[in-house]
């Protein structure tokens, strides 16, 4: 999802949670989560494309690397 803030910033990530006070995203490449106050949100747009680079699986050398990738994907979906 893409979150656009009132000050013009765009934050792209995976929604961990959302309530009346804030949106919590897991941003690829960053440790931990990013919290955005609802009062700072201008617009939320669901992404139509995957965050995973196209053709990534064709670059993997073996089944172990694929398994590691799947483990990472599944773990990042957890709150």
N, C-alpha and C positions, 0 to 999 in steps of 0.2 A: 504494500500500500504506500501511497505518497501522501504525506501530510504537508500542507502549505501553511505557514504561519502568517500572522498579521504583519510581521516585519519583512516578509518576502522570502523567507528561508524555506527550502524544500528538504524534507527528511524522508528517505525511503527505507522501509524495513518491513519486518514481519510483526503483525500485531500480537502482542503477548496478552494484553488486557486493555479494557477501556471502561471508564465509568463517568459519572457526571463531573468529576474533578480533573481527570487526566487520561491521556492515551499513552500506553507503554509499548514501545517498539524494541525489537531486537534488530539492530542494524548490523548487517554483514561487515566483518572486518573490525568490529569494535567489541571490546570486552564489556560485559554487563548489558544493561538495558538503557534506553533513552526515554525519559519521561517528558511529556509535553502537556502543559496545563491547557485545559479546554478553552480557557479565556484567550490563549495565544493562538488557537487554531482558526485559520481562515477557511480552509477547505480540506476535505479528505477525499482522495480519489483512489479507488481500488485499481491496482496495477493489472493490466491485461497480459503482461509478459512475466516470465519467470525471472527471478533474481540470479538463477544459475546461468552461467555463460553458455551460449549455444555450442554444441559439439564437445562439451567437456568430457563426456564419457568416452569419446573416441581417443582421447589423449591419455587415458589411464593404461598402465602397463600390464596389469593383471587383475585377477578377481579380488585379491586382497585390497587393492586400492579402491576398487568399486565398492566393496563392503565397507571400507572406512568412510567413503563418501556418503553412502546410505546411512550409516550410523550418525554422521555429523548432521545430515539433513533431518533425521528423526529427532535428534537431541535439540536442535534449534527450534523445533516446533513446540517443545515443552515450555510451560510457563515458568 
